[in-house]
Amino acid sequence: MELRTLGTTDIQISPILMGTWQAGKEMWTGIDDSETTKAMRVAYDAGITTFDTAEAYGKGHSERILGRALSDVRDKVVYATKVFANHLKYDQVIQACERSLKNLNTDIIDLYQIHWPSGVWGLKKVPIEETLRALIELKQQGKIRAIGVSNFSRDQLAEAARYGPIVNLQPPYSLFWRHVEADARPYCVENDITILAYSPMAQGLLTGKFGPDHRFESGDHRAGNKLFQPQNFQRIQQALDRLRPLAEKHGCTLGQLALAWVIAQPNTCAIAGARNAQQAAENAAAAKIKLSTQDLAEMDAIGRTVTDHLDKDPVMWKF
Ligand SMILES: NC(=O)c1ccc[n+]([C@@H]2O[C@H](COP(=O)([O-])OP(=O)(O)OC[C@H]3O[C@@H](n4cnc5c(N)ncnc54)[C@H](OP(=O)(O)O)[C@@H]3O)[C@@H](O)[C@H]2O)c1
């Protein structure tokens, strides 16, 4: 897979990253440790060098699985993890980083991201300056290589950047969820900040595998995803029907087409979540698909038949 440069750093990342929220098990159902471990190995063998995790994914379980799965190739992979919004005070950031280093079985985290801005989910507000002070110190100590943010608006990103170099933004971004385009993307492009798009297959919807009557098992957080609500379903199924001929033309699956679209956007790589080896391999192969300007324009128009009807709230879930 042809690597890309992460923001203003000298870190090389794969355009398709593997997302490992699933490996944390919490908020998903039917996840098996041996399957997620195998998925990580298969992703690596298929050319994915960059892995996204978080302390919040199963209270470190995802980080621990990742640290074990790739320990023998640690020097060939990039670990991106995150500090959660309940650990943004100076001491908490330092401690969270130490825990993540241990979980990941490494002495340096390549990319350390603030998972959500302070004050979300009713959590306590911490001045961004304080959080950045801790992150910069960790960088100076050689415990992290680069600093990033996730779920920040343009204004929050610009404010954070006043206190230290921010190399990436990790927003929700897919053909069916495009709030970042109008908000933070111009700022990212202007300032060479990489967009690492999460939920690039709209949590599985863009693979076309969920029919209109799909019900998630209890414990699967996707029941709270706004895109899975009945009022969006008809438009989504119609959009998928219009995407199918394009997937056929490229000899790929709908999920691969969705990933190819994301990585063709300015400054953007895709974090593809996978629960097993088959999904990981299929997702990695999407990096080979080359969409023409006309394909991209067609997909853009199809995506808008869904996104034009969504409200302005950039958060994808209603819990
Ligand atoms: N920063 C944040 O706040 C944040 C939020 C969300 C996600 N993330 C990160 O982004 C990653 C990806 O996001 P996501 O998992 O929410 O969404 P996603 O990547 O759009 O979708 C992942 C889901 O799609 C299905 N899938 C994936 N590959 C498939 C394939 N080849 N064939 C068929 N189905 C396939 C699987 O569903 P089934 O499980 O039903 O098989 C999988 O769980 C996460 O793992 C995490 O690392 C970050």
The ligand as an SDF file (V2000), in Angstrom:
LIG
                    3D

 48 52  0  0  0  0  0  0  0  0999 V2000
  -12.7760    8.9600   17.5210 N   0  0  0  0  0  0  0  0  0  0  0  0
  -13.9720    8.4640   17.7180 C   0  0  0  0  0  0  0  0  0  0  0  0
  -14.7900    9.0010   18.4590 O   0  0  0  0  0  0  0  0  0  0  0  0
  -14.3400    7.2070   16.9850 C   0  0  0  0  0  0  0  0  0  0  0  0
  -15.6920    6.8320   16.8900 C   0  0  0  0  0  0  0  0  0  0  0  0
  -15.9960    5.6880   16.1590 C   0  0  0  0  0  0  0  0  0  0  0  0
  -14.9880    4.9470   15.5790 C   0  0  0  0  0  0  0  0  0  0  0  0
  -13.6840    5.3080   15.7200 N   0  0  0  0  0  0  0  0  0  0  0  0
  -12.5780    4.5250   15.1220 C   0  0  0  0  0  0  0  0  0  0  0  0
  -12.8560    4.2880   13.7700 O   0  0  0  0  0  0  0  0  0  0  0  0
  -12.9250    2.8880   13.5090 C   0  0  0  0  0  0  0  0  0  0  0  0
  -13.9360    2.6240   12.4260 C   0  0  0  0  0  0  0  0  0  0  0  0
  -15.2210    3.1360   12.7550 O   0  0  0  0  0  0  0  0  0  0  0  0
  -16.4860    2.1860   13.0060 P   0  0  0  0  0  0  0  0  0  0  0  0
  -16.0380    0.8530   13.3970 O   0  0  0  0  0  0  0  0  0  0  0  0
  -17.4030    2.9440   13.8820 O   0  0  0  0  0  0  0  0  0  0  0  0
  -17.1990    2.1700   11.5850 O   0  0  0  0  0  0  0  0  0  0  0  0
  -16.8790    1.5260   10.1560 P   0  0  0  0  0  0  0  0  0  0  0  0
  -15.4480    1.2810   10.0050 O   0  0  0  0  0  0  0  0  0  0  0  0
  -17.5780    2.3830    9.1920 O   0  0  0  0  0  0  0  0  0  0  0  0
  -17.6940    0.1490   10.2230 O   0  0  0  0  0  0  0  0  0  0  0  0
  -17.2170   -0.9720   10.8900 C   0  0  0  0  0  0  0  0  0  0  0  0
  -18.2660   -2.0810   10.8100 C   0  0  0  0  0  0  0  0  0  0  0  0
  -18.6040   -2.2970    9.4400 O   0  0  0  0  0  0  0  0  0  0  0  0
  -18.7140   -3.6780    9.1700 C   0  0  0  0  0  0  0  0  0  0  0  0
  -17.6440   -4.0350    8.2400 N   0  0  0  0  0  0  0  0  0  0  0  0
  -16.3610   -3.5980    8.2190 C   0  0  0  0  0  0  0  0  0  0  0  0
  -15.6980   -4.1250    7.1880 N   0  0  0  0  0  0  0  0  0  0  0  0
  -16.5720   -4.9210    6.5300 C   0  0  0  0  0  0  0  0  0  0  0  0
  -16.4710   -5.7210    5.3940 C   0  0  0  0  0  0  0  0  0  0  0  0
  -15.3410   -5.7970    4.6940 N   0  0  0  0  0  0  0  0  0  0  0  0
  -17.5790   -6.4400    5.0010 N   0  0  0  0  0  0  0  0  0  0  0  0
  -18.7260   -6.3330    5.6950 C   0  0  0  0  0  0  0  0  0  0  0  0
  -18.8750   -5.5820    6.7930 N   0  0  0  0  0  0  0  0  0  0  0  0
  -17.8070   -4.8800    7.2070 C   0  0  0  0  0  0  0  0  0  0  0  0
  -18.5580   -4.3950   10.4750 C   0  0  0  0  0  0  0  0  0  0  0  0
  -19.8670   -4.5730   10.9900 O   0  0  0  0  0  0  0  0  0  0  0  0
  -20.2330   -5.8830   11.8770 P   0  0  0  0  0  0  0  0  0  0  0  0
  -19.5400   -5.6280   13.1890 O   0  0  0  0  0  0  0  0  0  0  0  0
  -21.7270   -5.8110   11.9500 O   0  0  0  0  0  0  0  0  0  0  0  0
  -19.6950   -7.0690   11.1550 O   0  0  0  0  0  0  0  0  0  0  0  0
  -17.7430   -3.4190   11.2970 C   0  0  0  0  0  0  0  0  0  0  0  0
  -17.9400   -3.5650   12.6880 O   0  0  0  0  0  0  0  0  0  0  0  0
  -13.2090    2.2520   14.8810 C   0  0  0  0  0  0  0  0  0  0  0  0
  -12.8170    0.9040   14.9650 O   0  0  0  0  0  0  0  0  0  0  0  0
  -12.3880    3.1520   15.7620 C   0  0  0  0  0  0  0  0  0  0  0  0
  -11.0190    2.7890   15.7010 O   0  0  0  0  0  0  0  0  0  0  0  0
  -13.3600    6.4500   16.3960 C   0  0  0  0  0  0  0  0  0  0  0  0
  1  2  1  0
  2  3  2  0
  2  4  1  0
  4  5  1  0
  4 48  2  0
  5  6  2  0
  6  7  1  0
  7  8  2  0
  8  9  1  0
  8 48  1  0
  9 10  1  0
  9 46  1  0
 10 11  1  0
 11 12  1  0
 11 44  1  0
 12 13  1  0
 13 14  1  0
 14 15  2  0
 14 16  1  0
 14 17  1  0
 17 18  1  0
 18 19  2  0
 18 20  1  0
 18 21  1  0
 21 22  1  0
 22 23  1  0
 23 24  1  0
 23 42  1  0
 24 25  1  0
 25 26  1  0
 25 36  1  0
 26 27  1  0
 26 35  1  0
 27 28  2  0
 28 29  1  0
 29 30  1  0
 29 35  2  0
 30 31  1  0
 30 32  2  0
 32 33  1  0
 33 34  2  0
 34 35  1  0
 36 37  1  0
 36 42  1  0
 37 38  1  0
 38 39  2  0
 38 40  1  0
 38 41  1  0
 42 43  1  0
 44 45  1  0
 44 46  1  0
 46 47  1  0
M  CHG  2   8   1  16  -1
M  END
$$$$
